[in-house]
Amino acid sequence: MAGSGSAQLRDPNAALLRVENLVMEFPVGRGRKVSAVANLSFDLQRGETLGLVGESGCGKSTTGKAIMQLPRPTKGSVRLGDTELTGLRASELRATRPRMQMIFQDPISSLNPRRTVADIVEEPLRIWRLGDAAARREKVREVLDAVGINFEVAAERKPHEFSGGQCQRISIARALVTEPELIICDEPVSALDVSVQAQILNLLEDMKRRYGLTLVFVAHDLAVVKNVSDRVAVMYLGKLCEMSPPQALYTQPAHPYTAALLAAIPVPDPAVDAHEGDHLGGDLPSPIDPPSGCRFRTRCDRATDVCVQAEPQMQMVAEGHFVACHHPLVTPVEISR
């Protein structure tokens, strides 16, 4: 059940990214506001990939943009290394930008249609005045080659001349060109064909090893997240439900919502009944007026009075496995056996 808490946070000295009690709200008129992200806490050590999953509208992409300060969070802390991003002035934040980059969901619309590929990838270097013209050109050649785009063929062409998968490779090259420490991947494969998705996922893994990257991988496809993540965080209506290494999460989910998401993954077998399993009923509640207590209780068959009255807090159910639920599917005793 969706809740709050910080039991899942590790040693702050070892974290590249540490998010604590992140709140993101948007006004909608007449004094009302959308609670897009509410008291979200997680951390990410250098070289890790955190998969951030949940239904559409749960706040995944908003979380990624809030980390980037696009826009700045309503409340909470976002630390990149020793730097508290939320307290930086505009000029200081601008100076920090090369350390973190973002890959957007739509690879084609994220590229300027009026610019050539070489100009698009080189632009971050020009903005931050990194190197002279010759050094920048060589860097562009290097990152395009790294993502599998031929510089000689692509440099003077424009985005509309490329496929969606090629445009996503160009977007990845643009994100890599400043040699960032952290990259936010906002559903980088959801707009691509399945065969191209595999190519881009493999490319991200290769780039992670080659450049020592740390990734936040936002997605709604749990099958994809399982293969790329070191830890997986499940969100529901702006809250964190469960956090765990992928193997534990997929084999023994502790949260009813996680179990329902896993049950919804299609099985390529005509003999399997698609209606079996713990499928979710009802609609996602409005983030303008979320339920009291546990935000998931209106769709949960395990909900009781305590779920109405009290918000669940994160608790550890196994080593590295945390859940925010008054009635988890798996207890510490069961897991320890």
N, C-alpha and C positions, 0 to 999 in steps of 0.2 A: 504494500500500500504506500502511496506516495507520502513522503515525509521529509523531515529535516534532520540535522545533526552533523557531527564531524568525526564520528568514530572511524570513518574510512580514510581519514587523512593520515599520512605517514610523516616521517622526519622532515620538517620544513627545510633543513639544511641540505637535503638531498634532492629537493624538488626544483626542476626548471620552471614549471608552471604550478602555481598554487592559487586556487579559487576558493574563497570562503564567503559563505552567506550572500551569494550573488542574487541581486534582485533587479528585475527589468520590468518596468511598468510603462504603459502608454496611455495617455488621456484619450477618452472617447466622447467627451462632452458631458455637460450637466454634472460635473464633479465626479463622474465615474471613470474607472481606469481598467485596462486589461492587465491582468497579472500573468505576464508571459513567462517569467522565470521567478521562482520564489525560494529564497534561502538555499541555493544550490552550492554544494561544496565538493571539491575533488582536487587531486593533485596529479602531477605527471612528472616522472623522473626523466632525465636526459636519455634519449634513445628509445623511449617507449612510444607505443601507439595506443591511445585511448579511443575505443569505439563508443560513440554516443548514439543511442538508438531509442526509438519510440514511434508512436503514431504521428501522422501529420498533424501539426498544430500543437505538439507537446512542448515546444520551445527549444528544440535542438539547434536550429540555425540561428535563432536569436541568441543562444548561449555563445555560439562561435563568434558572432559579430560583437557581442558584449566583451568578449575577451580581447578582441581587436580594438575595442573602444569605438565601435561604429554602430550605434552611438554609445556614449559613455553609460555605464550602468546607473540605475537609480540609487542603489546602495550596494555595499559589499566591497570585497578586496580582490584584486587580481594582481598577483605578483609574478613577474618574469625574472627569474633569478633573484637578485637583490633589489629590483626596481618595482615599486608600487605604481602600477600604471594609472590607477584611478585618480591619483593625486598630482599627476604631471600637468604642467602648463602646456598649451598647444605647441609651443616651440620645442619643449622637451619631449613631448609625445612624438612629434615629427622626427626628432633625432633617433628615437627608439624604433621607428617603423622598420628599418632594414632587418631587425632581429626577428621579426614575425611577419609572415605573409599568409595569403589566403587563396585557395583554389575554389572558384565559384561553381555553382550547380550547373548552370547553362554555359557550356564552353564557347558557344558561338556569340551570344549576346555580351559576354564578358570581354570580348576583344573589339577594339575600335575598328569599324569596317573601313574607315578612311586611311588607316595607317598600314604600312607594310609589316610583315612579320618581324623583320630585323628591327624596325623602329619600335614595335610593341614590346619586344623582349628587352631592348636596350633602354627603354624609357626610365625604369627605376634607377639605372646607373647614372643617367643624366640628371635626374631629379636630385639625387644625393651626391652628385659630383664625384663619383667613384671612378678614378682612372682617367686617362686621356682618351681621345677618339679611337686611337689604334688599339689600346688595351680593352676598351669597351667592346669594340668589334670582335676582338679575339674571344672575349668572355661570352658574347652572344653565340659565336660559332661553337664554343665548348658546350654550353648548356643545350643548344638545339641538337647537337650531335649526341649528347647524353640521353636525350629523350627520344631519339630515333627519327629526327627530322633533318633531312639533308640541307645544310646551310646554303649551298650553291643553288639548289633548286628553289628553296622556299623564301630566301631572304627578301626578295623584291616583290613577292606575291602578297595578296591581301586575304583576309580570313575567309571570304566567301568562296575562295578557290579550293578550300580544304574540306574534308569530311569532319563530322562531329568528333570522332576519335582523334584525328590529327589536330583539331583545334584544342582539344583537351591537353594534348601533349605540348602544344605551344603555351597554353596557360600554365602548365607545370614548369616549363622552362622559364617563363617570366617570374614565377614564384621563387625559383632557385637562384636566379641571377645575382641577388644580393647576398647569397650564402646565409640564409636565415637560420636561427636556432629552432624555431617553431613554425609549423605550417598548419593552418586550419583548413581541412578538406571538407567543404560543405557539399555533401552528396555528389562527389566528383564523377560517379559512374551512372547515376540514376537516369540520365538522359541519353544513354548510349545503348547500342545493341549488346546482347549478352556476350557474343564473341569478343567485341571490343572492350567490354567491361573487364574481362580477364586480362587483356593486354595492358590496360591502364593500371589495374591492381598490381600486376607483376612489375610494371614500371615504377610505381610508387615504392614497392619493396626494394627494388634495385637502387632507387635514388636515396632511400632511407639509409641503406648500407654505405653507399658511395659518399654521401655528404654528411653522414652522422645526424640525420634529422630526427626531430621529435614531432609526432603528428597527433592532432585531434581529428578523428575520422567520423564525421557526421553522416548517418545513414538511417533509413527505415528498414533496410533489408538485413535481417539478422544473419542470414546465410553468408552474405558478403562480409559482414563485420567479424564473424567468427574466424575467418581466414587471415585477417590482417591485424588483429588487435592483441595487445598484451593484457589489457584489462577492458572490460565492457561495463558501461554505465547505462542503465535503463531509466528513461524519463517518462513521466506521465503528468500532463497538465502543469508543466513548469516545475515539477518536483522530481527529486531523485528517488527511485524505488529500490534499486538493487545495484550493487557493484561487485564484480568478481572477475577472476581469470576466465577466459572464454570456455575452457573445457568444463569447469565446475558449473558455470551458468547454464550451459546447454545440456548437460547430463543430469543435473539435479537443481533446477531453479527453486529458490526459496520464496519467491513472490508470486501470488496468483496472477498478476498482470504479466509477468515474464513468462509464466507457463502458458498463458493464453496466446501470447505473441509467438512462442515456439510452436504451439499447436496449429497456428495459422500458416506456417511455412508449407507451401505445396510439396507433395511427395510425388515424384514422377513414376507412379505405379497405379495402373487402372484398377487393381484389385483392392486398393486402400480406399476406405470410405472417407470422403472429404468432410463429412459432417461429424466424424468422431473427434473426441478431444475436448479440451476446455476452451471453447470459442467464446469470445466476448459478446455480450448482448448490449443493447442500448447504444446511445450516442455519447460522444465526448461532451461533458458538461461545459458550460460557457466559462471562459477565463475571466469574464467580467464579474460573474457571481459564482465562484467555485464553491463546492460543498464544504461544510464545516468539518472539522476533524480531519479524517483521511479523505483526500480528494478522489480516491478510487472507489470509495464505499458504495456509491450509487450503482456500480456495475459489478460488484463483488458478491458472490454467493456465500462468503465466509464472514461478512460484515455483522457486527453486533453493536450494542449500545456504546461501547467504548470507542468504536470507530467514528461514531457521530460526535462524541464529546472531546476526544483528544487526538492530536496529530501524532502519528507514530514517529519515533526517533530511530536513527540508524543504529543497528546492533550487529555485532559479529556473530555469525553462525558457524564459521569455519575459518581457518587461516586464509586471510585475504578475501573472504567472502562476507559481504555486508548486505543487510536488508532493512528496509523501513516498513515494518508491518506488525500489527498487534497479534496476528494469527498466521505466522509464516508456515509455508508448506513443509519446511524441513527445520527441525530443531537441532541445537548443538549436539545433543545426545545421539540423535539419529545419524548425523554426519560423522561423528567421531568413531562410530563402530566399524 
